[in-house]
Structures are given as C-alpha cells and as structure tokens.
C-alpha cells in the first residue's frame, strides 16, 4: 500500500501531518512555515511562524502582532516532529524561500513564488533536488518570456528622463513589497528625486533594516502637488489607480511595472500611458528550468495556469498534476492584478 503524501491540501491550506505544521496556510493555524510575506502566502494570526532569516523583519511588518517568528539561515535544518525542514532562496522578494521537507527518505520542495532573473534586493534562486516539486505557475504559458532586466531598467530611465525634461512627474505602479524596491534599486537616481507612497515606504524601511542597500527615497509629503518640481519618480502601489491620490502631482505620466504588461489590452484597460515588463515571478523558460533542475519525478502545479502547465509537463513525460489553491484569481491577468491590488489597498 502506498504511503500518504507528505503534504496534503486541507481547508486551512497545505498541511504536513507528519510534522503537524502548515506551509503558507490560508487560515490561522498553530504553526506556519512561510515562503514569503505577500498576503496570499502569509496570514496574520497564526500561533507561531517559521521563515528565512532574511525575511523576518518584512514578515513582522506585514503580519503585525506578537506571535513568535522563528528563522532558519542558509544551510540550517530543523527537525519538526521527525520532518527535516530547510529553507532555500527563491529569488522572488527579500526573504522568499523554497521549503524543503524530508521524511522517511522522501523529499518535497514547495517553491512559493520564485524567479530566476537577477534582482539586486534579494538572494538569487537556488535549485534544490527533490522527489516532489510543488511549483507556482503564475506565468506558466510559453508566451511569457521576460526581456533582459537591464534593458527594462534603461527603458524606465528613458521614460523618466523624458518626463522630467517635459516637467511631468513620473508615477510608476508597482507592488509595495518586492517590485517597488527592485525598481528603486535598478533605476538611475541621478535623473531626479525618488519618492514613494506610504505603503511602499514601510517596506523600504523594512528592507533597509534587513541590510538591503537602496538609493535615497522620501515619503510623499501631504499636499505634494508637483513634488520635485516635475522631476521626481513616484513609486506607488497599483491600488492608487483611479483614486484621488494621483491628483497630488499635477501633470504626471503613469506607468505600471508588471509581467502582465506583455498581455495586449491590459495596459489599455487600465488607462496607463506606459507598461514595463517587470515580474517577480519566473517566466515560462524559468519555470521549465527550475522544474528540470529539481530532478523531481513528480510535479504539482499551483497558483496560475496550473492546468495548462501540468498538461504540458505530462506531454513531456513527467508525472504532473494540479495542487488546488484558494487563490484562483491568478489564472487571468486582470483577476491576478486585482487580487494583488486588494492586498495593496489594505496597506494604503
């Protein structure tokens, strides 16, 4: 008789019965291992947390409260009721980690979200060998192939410089945790001042407290009309789009940084002047590279185009299936963006 899976989906999320803990639970639970601090992976109210050491400050800022947060550093392993647990860099945002679980000779890896492209604000993705690989698939279709990050940074600089020369404030929409800090670290700060929305600044301060070097960034002051005399780059969460906050800046140009900017029509529907293809998720080649590097004989796909990617993997000879998740909104670009905007709105 086959032994039960090491991880199973329950009403509270992904549960390890052998260790009696959850990975990225959907509800409050006694013990949670957290891959990273985005709200669709880190729930407030759990009794105890475990995360990568680099992400502790960010996680505390996101979940608040006084629940203990235990950490693992690179190379460390912890036994929880006989299950060996270690955390390995995922390259998604600061402190993002893949969770490696080993029990009775079988190894599982839960990636959370990840990317393979370089990012100056977090540790790079680390391939981890395993028997069962649980992968996200936010951009799990062959059409999604990211341009070189340096090329995109140069495009953002050129757009910002042109707006500055025209006396228009440049506003770029980016998620407050991860994307905003990555953009700030990638652009040329000599073009003009960089200022940020309050939700972004909370994460900027958490990154700095964690030892990440970022250029000078100031909080947008009250009544900030034409902040920086039209020379500034303003970084704000997508939730500000359509509200009165953008009116603080007088004449402005608004762009978004997202992997969904590859999708024809998304930029138009959102009323954006420009869209820059910047994603903190793996593109299709990145997903395939990570799956191959894992050496896994079984792959479980979740968060995104899961059915399509699992079918493609089966066609390529892998034992692949879909791992159900509550966060089905990732399956379409507009729904996925709205899901993250709801998260950002809670911080605005």
N, C-alpha and C positions, 0 to 999 in steps of 0.2 A: 504493500500500500504506500502510495507516495506521501511524503511528509508535507504538511501545510506550508504555504508560502510564509516567508519571514515577515512580510508586510501585507496587510490586508486593508481594504477600504471599509471604513465604518461610518456611522452617522456623524462622528466627530472628526473624521479625516483618516489619514494614513497611520495605521496602528501596528506596532510591533508587540505581539502578545508575549513572546519570549522575554523581552526586556521590559515590558509594561511601560511603554512610552509612545509618544506620537511624533511624527515628523510633519512640520508645518500644519498643525491641526486647524480645522475650520471653526471649532468652538473652544471654549475654556476647558482645559484638561489639567490633570495633576502635574504631568511632566511633558514638556515640549522641547524637541530639538528643532531649531530654526535655521533654515538655509540662508535667509537674508531678511532684512527689515521692511520690505514692502508689505503693505497691508493685506494683500491676498496670500501672504505666506506667514505673517507674524500677527497673531491675535493677542490682544491685551487680555489680562485677567487670569492667565494660567498660574498655577501654584509655583512652578519652577521652570526655568529655561536653560537651555544649553546652546551656545553659539560659538562661532570662531572668535578668537580673542580680538581680532582687528575690528569686529563689528559690534562689540559690546556697547560702546558709547552711542552709536547710531541706534541700536535696538532700544536702549533705555529711553532715548529721546522720543522714539516712535510709540512705544507702548506705555510709557509713564509708569506710575505705581512703584511699589517697593518689593515686588517679587524677586527672589534671588535669580541672578543670571550667572550661571557657571560658564566657563570658557575652556576651549581647547586651543592650544597653539599648534603651529605646523609641526608635524612629526609626533605629536602626542596621541595616545589612545586611552580610552576609558572603558572599563567593563561595567555594563549596567545589567545586573541580573544574568551574567554569563554571555551577554552580547557585546562583542568588541566594537566600539564606536570610535571613528576618527573623522576629522573634517579636513577637506582639501579645497584649495581655491577654485572658485567657479568663474571668476573674471567678470561677473555681472555688475556689481556695485561694491563699495567698500564693505569688507567682511563677508561677502557672499561665499557660500561653501557648499560643496557636494558632501553628502553624508554617506560614509562607507560603514556598512554593518556586516559583521562576520559572526556566524553562529553555526556550530556543528559542521564546519568545513565548507559552508556555502556563503558567498559574498554578494551583497547587494550594494548598489550605489544609487542614491537619489540625488539628482543634479540640482533640484530647484531650477532657477533661471541661470543661464550662463551665456558667455560669448567668448569667441576665440580671438577677436581683433584686439590690438593693444589699447590700453587705457592707462593714462598716467596717474589715475586716482585710486587704483585698486590692483591687487595681485593678479597675475595672469592665470588663466585656466590651466589646470593640471590634470592630464589624463590619468585615470585610475582604473586599473584592471579589475574585472569583476565577472561574476556569473550572470547576474541580472542587472540590467541598466535601465533605470527609470529616467526618461528624458522629457524635457519640455518640447513643445513643437509650435511655439507662437508663430514662427515664420517657416513652417515645415512644408513649403511648396517650392519647386525648382525656380520659380520666378524671382524669389527673394535672394539677391546676391549683392552684398554691400560694396560700395565703392571704397577706395583707399581712404582711411580716416584723415590722413594729412591733406589729401585733395579736398575733402569736405571742409576741413578747418580753413583752408585757403579760400574756399568759396564763401564761407561765413565772414571771414575778414574782408573780402572784397565787397560784399553786400553792406557790411557795417561802415566801411570806409566811404562808399558812395553815398550812403545816407548821411553820414557826418558832413561830407562836403556840401550836401544839399540842405543842411540844417535840420534834418529829420532825426528824431530819436529812434533807435533800432530796438525793437522788442522781440525777443526770441522765446518761444514757449517750449518748456522742457520740464519733465517731471522733477519734483523738488529733491528727491533722493536719487543720486547717481548721475542721471543725464545732465542736470544743471551744473554739477561740479566738474564733470568731464568736459563740458563745453567751456567753462571758465578757464580750465587748465590748458585748453587747446588753442584758444584764440590769442591774437596779438594784443596785449594790454596797452601797447603804446598808441593804439589808434584813438583811445579815449577812455573815460572812466567806465567801470563796470559796476552796476548797481543791481540789487535783487529784491524780489518780493519777500515778505517776512517768512513764508513757509520755506523758501529756498535758503534764506539766511540761517534758519535754525539748523538745517543740515550742513551748511557751510561751516558753522561754528562747531558742529559735532565732528566733521571731517578734520578740521584744524586741531581739535582736542585729541584726535586719534593720530596725529602726526603727519597728516597729508598736507603738502605744500600747495597753496593756491595763490593766485595773484590778489592784489587789493580789491576787495568787494565791499561796497557800502550798502546798507539797507535803504530802500526807497523811503525818503522822508515824507511826512504828511504834506499835502498840498504841493506836490512835487512837479508842478507844470513845467515842461521843458527842462527837466533835470539834466544837468550837464550841458545846458545851452544847446541841446540838439546833438551833442557829441557822444552821448552815452549808449552803451549796450545794456539793456534791461533784460534780466533773466527772470521769468515768471512761470508758474505752473499753468498748464492748459486750461484750468478751471476759470481763469480770469477772462477768457474769450467771451465776448458778448455782454460783459458787465461794464459797470461804470469806472472800474479801476483804471482801465486803459486810457480814459479821458484825462488822467493826471498829466499826460506827457505832451499835450498839444499835438502838433503834427508828428505823426510817427509812421513807421513801417513795421508790419507784424509778420513774423515768420514762425514756423514750427520746425523742431528737430525731432524726427521720428522715422522709424523704419517704414511706417505706413505711408510716408511721402512717396514711396515707389508706386503706390496704387493710384491709377488715374482717377481723378474725380474727387478724391478725399480732400485735397487742398482747396479745390473749388467749393465743395460743400461747406467747408469750414470758414470760408471767406478770408483766406490767407493770401498775402502777396507772394510769399516765397515758401518753399519747403525744402529742408535739408535732410538727406537720408543719413540719420544717425540713430543707431539702435544699440541698446544694451543687451540684446538677445542675439544668439547665434543666427546667422543666415543659413540657407539650405546647405551650402557646402560645409559650413561649420558644424551643423548638426550631424551630417554624414561622417565628417572627420572624427568627431567626438565619439560617435557610436562605434565606428571602426576601431578607434584607439582603445576602447574599453575591453575589447576582446570578448564581449558578452555573447553567450549563445541564446539569450532571451532578452528582448527589449520591450519595455512597457512605455507607451507614449501618452502624454497628458498635456493639458494647457495649450490648446490651439488647434491646428489642423491635424488632430490626432488620428482620425480615421484614414485620411489620405496618406500620411506618413507611414502608419503601420502597414497599410496595404502595399505600399512601395517596398518596404523592408521585407515583407513576406515574399514579394516577387523576386527579391534578391537572395532568397534562401534563408532568412532569419526567422526564428520563432518570435513573432511580434504581435502585440495586442494593445488595446486601449485601456488605460487606467482612468476610471471615471473621476471627475472633479466637479466641485460646485461652481467653478469659475469658467462656465461655458462661453461667456462673452468674448473670450479670446479668439473665437472661431471666425469673427469677421472684423475688419479694420475699424469700422465705426463703433461697434459694440465694445471692442477691446479698448479703444481710446476712451469711451465713456466710462468703462469700468475703472480705469486708472484716474480719470478726471474726478470721479466720485471720491476716490481715495484722497486726491489732492485737495478737493473742496473742503474736506474735513479739517485740513490744516490751514486753510486760507484765513 
